[in-house]
Amino acid sequence: MPLIDSSDAELEAFDTLCRRLGGFNDRVDAEWADGYLTALAAGPRAVPVEEVIVRLAGDAFGRAFADPDDESQARHALQARMRVIANHLDPEELLDQPEALRLQPLVSLWDEAAREALVQEQGVSAADAAQLNTGALWAMGFFDALEDFAADWDPPAVGGDDEDAGVFDDLLQQVGILLLPDDHPDFKAHVERGWKDHLPTREDLLDKACFAIQDLRVWWLDHAPRPATRRVEAEPGRNDPCPCGSGLKFKKCHGKAA
């Protein structure tokens, strides 16, 4: 399946959708929502759009888009972005090209110059600006989705294979590191452990997180929970005692309608 991306019109519609939802639910932002949808696309099942709307925005969707035509356009904008992310995480393509980076997240790139501009031009405090790191808001959306869909993301037992069980946690850690500031002890330990040859940029860590999410999508192919086997009891013979305990033959009791 060829790699596709959102058109400029689709990105504008998605941004408008998120800004309007953010007016009623302040956790919603385009970057955050993109991370949220990415987690759903990487998970063990295809989540219906109705369920996405309820979990992602709560009642904000109905409040922000009360007009039917307006609501239809908003739903279309959401589904369009979901289709693109699903394409990026197409499992057949990921298996065929494991070294290719397909996932293209919507993130703001932050460096010292961008933070300083925010302080000077928009009056954001230096302390708040310092908390802005590339990929952090996107990763927050990703983990908020994992929390909202915790039942889906509870990994199944892997047959006592400790190495396999650790893979799942390691992949999530590659995404979670984006949440930490550069001076956090866990961030420093992660960088020292995984990047011995050079100091990574935030963009390097974001790419690493995207590869981890691609690997998570493939991981779930082998580990997705399977539905429980339904046991169907054999129906008694017509001359057997009825299982209801009446003492009558089955043909004279519950088997009459058979």
N, C-alpha and C positions, 0 to 999 in steps of 0.2 A: 504494500500500500504506500503510494508516494507521500512524502511528508508535506503537510499543508500548514498554513498559518492563518491567523485571523487577518481579515482585510482591515484597512484603516476605518472603514465605516463600522465594521463589527467591533473593533476596539473602542471606538467612540461610543457606540451603543452600550457596550459592557461597562464602560466608565460611567456613563450617565445612569445606568441601572444601579451601580454600586453607590454613587453619590446620593441618589434619592433614597435608597435603602438606609444609607448611613445617617440620614436625617431623622430616622425613627429607631435605628439600632446602631449605636455608635461604634460597635466593633467592626462593622462592615466597611471595607475599603477595597478598591479594585485589586491592589496587590495582595491584601489579606484573602480576598475571595478567590483569587487565582490559586493561591496555595491551598485553600480549602478544597476547591474542585480537583486539584491535582491529587490530593490524598484520596479522594473518592475514586478517581480514575485508576489509581494504583492499587486499590484494595481488592478484596476477594469476590466482590459481586458488583454487578451493574446496578447503580442506585437510581430509581425512577426520579424524574425531575420534580414531581410533586413532593417526594420525600426530601429532596435536596432543598426545595424552597422552604419547607417547614423547619428543617434543622438549621439551615444557614441563616435565615432571617427572622424566624418566628412569625409573629403577626405583622411584622414591618412590611412584608410584601403586599398584603391586602390593604394596608393603610396607605402605602405609597402609590399604589396603582389601583385605585378604586374604579376608574373608568375601564370598561371592557376592552376597548381598542388599545388603551394605554397598557393594560395588563398583558394583552396578547403580544405587544411589541417587546415588553420587558421579558416575558417568558422566552420569546424568540432570541433575544440577546443572550440570555443565560444558556440556552440550549446550544447556540452557535459556539460559545466558548467551550462548553463541555465537549462538543464534537471534536474541536481542534485538539484539546488535551488528550482525549481518547485516541485520536490519531497519533499523537506524539508517543503514546504509551501502547501502541499496537503490539501485542505480544509476539506475533509472527515476525515482525520487523526487528524487534529487540533480540529475538533468538537468532535471526539470520545475520544481524550486524551488532554483536555485543559491544564492539568498541566505538560505535557511533553515538554521539550525543544528539538525541532527538528532541528532548524536552526543552522548550523555550519559554521560561517563566516570564511573567510580567513583574519586573522588579525595578525599583529606583536605585541608581548607582550613587553611593555616598562616599565622598572623600572630604578631606579637610576644607577644600575650597567650596564644595557644595554646602557643607554645614555652616561655614562662615557667611556665605551668601544668604542663607536662611535666617541667620541671626540679624544681619544688616538690613535685609530687604523686607522681612516679614515680622521682625520683632520677636522671633522665637528665642527663648532663653538659651544661653550657652550650654547650660546643664542638660536641657531637653535635646538640643541639637547633638550633643555628644553621644546620646543614646541611639542615634540613627546609624544603622549599619546595613550595608548591602545584604539583602535577602532575609533580614530579621523579621520583618512584617509578614513576608510570604511564608516563612517557616512557622510563624505563629498561627497563620491560617491553617497550615497543614496539620499542626498538632491540635488545634481546636476541633478540626474534623475528626481526628482520631478519638478525641474525648467524646464528641457528639455521637460517634458511631463505634463506641467502645466494644459493643457485643460483636461487631464484625471484625474488629482488629485484635481480638484476643487470639493469639496464635495457637493452633492446635498442637497437641503433643506430637513430638517428632521421633517417637520410638526410642527414647533414651539416647539419642545422638546429640551429645553435648555440643559438638562442633557445629552441627546444623542449627541447633537451637540458638547458638551464639551469633550466627549470621544475621538473623532477624534484628537483634538488638544492635549489632554493629552498623547495620544499614540505617536504622533510625538515628543512631548517634551522629552519622554524617550530616543528617538534616538538622538535628538538634543543636549542633555546634554553631549554627548561624544565629541562634538566639543569644549567644553569649558575647559580651564586650571583649575587646582585645586584652584587657587587663585581668580578666577572670582567671583564677588558677586552673580551672578545668579547660579553658580555652588554650592557655599556654601549654598545658600537659598534652593536649590533643595535637597541637602543632608540632611540638617536639617529638612526639611519638610517631606521627604519620608523615612528617615532611622534613626529613633529615638533610636533604640536599639543598633546599632553599626555603626561605620564609614565604609562605603563600599569601597572596592577596585575597581580599574578600571575594573577588570574582573567581579565583581558583577554588575557594571553598564552596561557592555556589555551584560551580560545575561539578565538583565532587558530590555534592548533595543531589544534583540532578541524576548523575550516574547511579547513585544509591537508590533513588526512587525508581529508576528504570529496572534495577535489579530486584527491587521489592515487587514490582509488577510481575516479573518472571517467577520470583519466589512463591507468590501466591498461586501460580499455576500448579505447582506441585503440592502445596500445603493448604489450599482452600478447604474449609470444612465441607464434608460431604453430608447430604441429608441422611437422617437415620433410616435404616431399612424398615419398611412397614411389614409387620408379620400378619398374614391373613390366615385366620383359623379355617380349617377344612369344615365344610358344612356336614352335619350328621346325615346318615342315611335316613330314608323315609320311615323305616321300621325301627330305627334306633330311639332310645329314650330322649325326650326333648331336653336340651341343656338347661332349660329354665327351672327344672326341678319339679314340674307338675306331676310327674309320674306317668304321663301319657306318652304315646309314641309321637315322634316328631311330626308325622303326617297328620296327626289328629290335633296338634297344638300349634306351635309357631310355624310349622311347615305348611299350613293350609294355604297360605298366600303364595307359596313358592311355585 
